[in-house]
Amino acid sequence: MAHNNPHHAPGWSGFLLALLGIAGCLIAFTGLAVTLALLRVDGRKTWGNYAIGPGILPIDLAATATGFQLR
């Protein structure tokens, strides 16, 4: 359990959470780019063309919310 003790150094937790938030944002942009690229592909489209990008969305939103501790 984490305690808010002013006499104890915070360590790396703040930096690592910010890094997780930034990584979540990068994954969100990647998911958007993958979705747009797969929708522009000519030829027969399978269910994967429509599921990969939106499937990445909950992962990146969870990482971003955890990293930036959005409430």
C-alpha positions in Angstrom: 0.0 0.0 0.0 1.3 3.4 -0.9 1.6 6.0 1.8 1.9 9.8 1.3 5.0 10.4 3.6 6.7 13.8 3.0 9.9 12.4 4.6 10.2 9.6 2.0 11.5 10.2 -1.5 8.9 9.5 -4.2 11.3 7.5 -6.4 10.7 6.8 -10.0 6.9 6.3 -9.8 6.0 9.8 -11.1 8.4 9.5 -14.1 7.3 6.0 -15.0 3.6 6.9 -14.8 4.2 9.9 -17.1 6.2 7.7 -19.4 3.2 5.3 -19.5 0.9 8.1 -20.3 3.0 9.3 -23.2 3.3 5.7 -24.5 -0.5 5.5 -24.3 -0.8 8.6 -26.4 1.7 7.2 -29.0 -0.2 3.9 -29.1 -3.4 5.9 -29.7 -1.9 7.7 -32.7 -0.6 4.4 -34.0 -4.0 2.7 -33.7 -5.6 5.6 -35.6 -2.9 5.4 -38.3 -3.3 1.6 -38.6 -7.1 1.9 -38.8 -6.9 4.5 -41.6 -4.3 2.6 -43.5 -6.3 -0.7 -43.3 -9.5 1.1 -44.5 -7.6 2.5 -47.5 -6.4 -0.9 -48.7 -7.9 -2.0 -52.0 -9.3 -5.4 -52.5 -11.2 -7.7 -50.2 -11.5 -6.5 -46.6 -11.8 -9.0 -43.8 -13.0 -8.5 -40.3 -9.4 -7.9 -39.2 -9.3 -4.7 -41.2 -12.1 -3.3 -39.1 -11.1 -4.8 -35.7 -7.4 -4.2 -35.3 -7.5 -0.4 -34.9 -10.5 -0.2 -32.6 -9.1 -3.2 -30.7 -6.0 -1.1 -29.9 -8.2 1.8 -28.6 -9.1 0.3 -25.1 -5.5 -0.6 -24.5 -4.1 2.9 -25.2 -6.9 4.6 -23.3 -6.2 2.4 -20.3 -2.5 3.1 -20.5 -3.0 6.9 -20.9 -5.5 7.0 -18.0 -3.2 5.0 -15.8 -0.2 7.0 -16.7 -1.7 10.4 -16.2 -4.0 9.2 -13.5 -7.2 10.7 -15.0 -10.2 10.6 -12.7 
